[in-house]
Amino acid sequence: MESGITPINPVAIKFGPVSVAWYGIIIGLGIALALYVAIRESDRRGLHKDLFADLMIWAIPIAIISARIYYVIFQWDYYGQNPGEIIKIWEGGIAIHGALIGSVITTVIFTRLKGVSFWKVVDIAAPSIILGQAIGRWGNFINQEAHGREVTRAFLENLHLPQFIIDQMFINGAYYHPTFLYESIWNIIGFAILIALRRVNLRRGELFLSYVIWYSVGRFFIEGLRTDSLMLTDSLRIAQVISLILIVIASAIWVYRRKLGLATAKYLDK
């Protein structure tokens, strides 16, 4: 039975020599839905309706490039020997932490040029970011990457997963933890929590900091299950180290801004 399992074709559509990968389609869908959610909320919060569309024109390509650069840097032993592979982003190999770094830097510059509050913009964007991440993990599913350690078929069946997920987790003769799914579910829960926190009316900036903490906690534990992590040393996973650093920084910023009175405005203020 297992020998007859055929993985999902990573190519969705092919027009002659041009191939459109499922990975790109899924990432594009995540971006589109995230942008829709952000635009609707920005309008309610009194920002210009085109603000997020204008921001995305810069943030999306920069995020993708920075995500790829981040990944390539920590895989330089391979890419240094195969430079032609660096541009093949459609085959996977981007790092979310790299995308976040590029996006935050872009947003800092953009908001200063536009004369709007950075914290207000990222608060509005926070649920959209984690929603996009939840959707984007399914691109990893198609590519059979970002998976965890080897498990048995019985283990996956006991999770009551759909058959297509179980079959896709059969890679090179073995079954693996669907860590892409664990993170996707964690992010969807985070999306729901962030939407609920809008009504709590936290101080400006704290919704985004909540996102950073929530995502980083989940990423830290889920990363520990993975077998394809970017490694800092033989025993230290880069994503886990970065996650811990982000939790500490976000928590410190939260306390610092409150103590110094830098967070007087609230989320629902216009």
N, C-alpha and C positions, 0 to 999 in steps of 0.2 A: 504493500500500500504506500509506504513512505517513498519508495523509489519512483512512484508514479506522480509525486507532487511536483507541479510546475509552478514556479514563482511568477508573480505578476510581472508582466513586461514593463520595464521602467519607461519605455517609449509609448506615449499616449497616441500621438499622431505623427505620420510621416508623409511629407510632401517631397517626393524625389529624394534629393540628397539632404533635405532639411528635416530634422527630427525635433519634435516637441516632447519634452520629458514630463512625466507626471510630477516630478519633483518641482519643476518650475511652475506648473499649473497650480499645484497646491500652495506653494509659497505666494503666488500671485493672488489666489483666492483669499488667503489669510490677510494679506495686505489690504485688499479691497474691502473686506468686511471690517477690518480694524479701522480703516479710514472712514467708512460710513458711520460707525459708532462714534468716533471722535468728532466728526463734523456735526452730527446731531446734538451732541452735548455742548460743543463750543458755541453753537447758536443759542442754546438755552442759557449759557453763562455769559452772554453778551459780547462774544468775540465776533469778528468779521467772519462771515460764512466761508470765505476763501482762504482763511488763515492756514488751516491744516492742509488744504490741498497745495498751497504754496510751499509749506514746510516739507511736505512729502516729496516734492519735486527734487529737493536737495537731500533730504534725509534718507530716502530709499536707496538711491545709488551709492551714497557714502556709506550707509550701513552695510550694504552687500559687499562693497570693496573692503571695508575695515574688517568685516567678518571673515572674509577670505584671507586677508593679510595676516590676521591673528592666527588662523589655522595653519597657514603656510609657514609662519615663523616657527611654530612649535612642531612642525613636521619637516624642518628644513633638511634633515638627513636624506629624505626622499626627494623633495622638490628641488633641492640643490643639484641632484643628479638627473632630474627629469623636469627641467624648466618649462618644457612645452605643456606639461600637465597643469601648470599653475592657473591658466585661464579656464580650465574645464570645470567651471563651477556647477554646471548642470549635472555633473556626476556626483554631486554632494561634496562635503568637505568645507562647511562654513561653521563658524563658532558664534553662538549667540552672544557670549560676552563681548566678542569683538564688535558685533553689530550694535550692542548697547553703548559701548564706548564711543563709536562713531556717531550714533544718534544723539547722545547727550551733548557732545561737543558741537554738533551741528545746531542743536536746539538752543544752546547757550548763545551762539553767535547770531542765529536767526532772531531770537526774541529781543536781543539788544538792538539789532538793526530796526526791528519793527516797533520798538518801544512798548512791549507788553511784558507782563510778568512771566519769567521763566517757570516759577513754581506753579502758577495758574495753568500754564500750558501743559506741563508734564503731569499735573494732577488729572487733567481732562484726558490725557493720553494713556494714563496707566492701565485702565481696564482694556483699552484697545491693544496695547502692547502684549499683555499676557494672553489675550484672545488670539492674536496673531501667532504667538508662540505655540499655543495649544493646537492650532490648525497646522502649523508648519511641521510639527513633529510627525505628521502622517506622510510627509515627503520622505523622512527617514525610514518609515515603514516600507514604502514602495522600494526604496533602494536597499532594503535589508541591512541597515546600518543603525548605529546608536542603540544596539541591543545589549543585553546583559549576559551573565554567565550561562553556561549550558545547564539545561533542565530536561526533565522527561516530558514526553507527550502527555502522560497522565497528570503531571503538574499543571500544564496549561489547560487541560480539559477540566480540571477541578476549579479553575478560575471562571469557568462557564463563559469562555470566550467564543465569539463566532468562529466558525470553521475556517473562514478565509484568513483570519489573524493567526490561528494555529498553524495553518499551512505555510504562511509567509514567514513564520518563525523557524521553519525548517531550512537551515542554511548549511550547505556543505556537509550534509550527513548527520546533523544534530539539531536539536531544538534549543532555543535560547529564551531568556527572560525578555518579554516585550517592554523594555524600559521606556521606549518611545511612548507607549500607551500609559504607563504609570505617570510620566511627566505631563502628558496631554491632559489626563484626568485631573492631576494636581493643579494645572493651570486653569482648567475650566472652573474648578472649585474656587480658585483665586479670583477669577473674573467675577463670579457671583458675589464673593465677599466684597470686592472693591466697589461693585455697583451698589451694594447695601450700605457701604461706608459713606457713599455720597450723601445719604440722608442723615448720617450722624453729624455731618457738618464739621469735620475735622479742620484744624487750622491749615492754612494754605501750605502745600508742600508735603503734608503728612500722608496724603493718599498715595502719592508717588513713592514715598519712603516705605509705606506699607507694602506696596508692590515689590520693591527691592528686597525687603526682608522675607516676605512670603515665598517669592520665587527662589531666593537663595537657599532657604531652609530645605525646600523640596529638592532642589538641584543637588545639594550637598549629599543627601541620603541616597537619592536615585543614582547619582554618579558612582557611588560606591559599588553598585551592582554591575556596572558596565565593564566591558572588556576592550573597548576601542577608545578609551579615554586618551586625551592628550596628557602626556606625563611631564612633570617638572623634574622629577628624579625617578628612580626605579620604584619608589613606593609612594610618591606624592602625586596625586592627580591635580592638574592645573585648575580644573573647574571647581574642585572642592576647596582649594586654597583661595581662589577668587571669591567663591561664595561666602566663606568665613570672613574675608576682608570686607565684603560688601555689607554683610550683616552688622559688623562692628561699626563701619563708617556711617551707614544709614541710621543706626541707633544713636550714635554720637551726634550726628547732625540734628536729629529730632530733639534730643535733650538740649543741645547747645542753642538752637533757635528759640526754644521755649524760655530758657533761662535768661537769654539776652533780650527777650521781647521782640525777636525778629519775625515771629509768626503770629502777628496780631490779627491779620486778615484771615477770614475763614473761607472754606471751599465754596459755599453758596453765595458769598459776597460778589457783587458785580463791580 
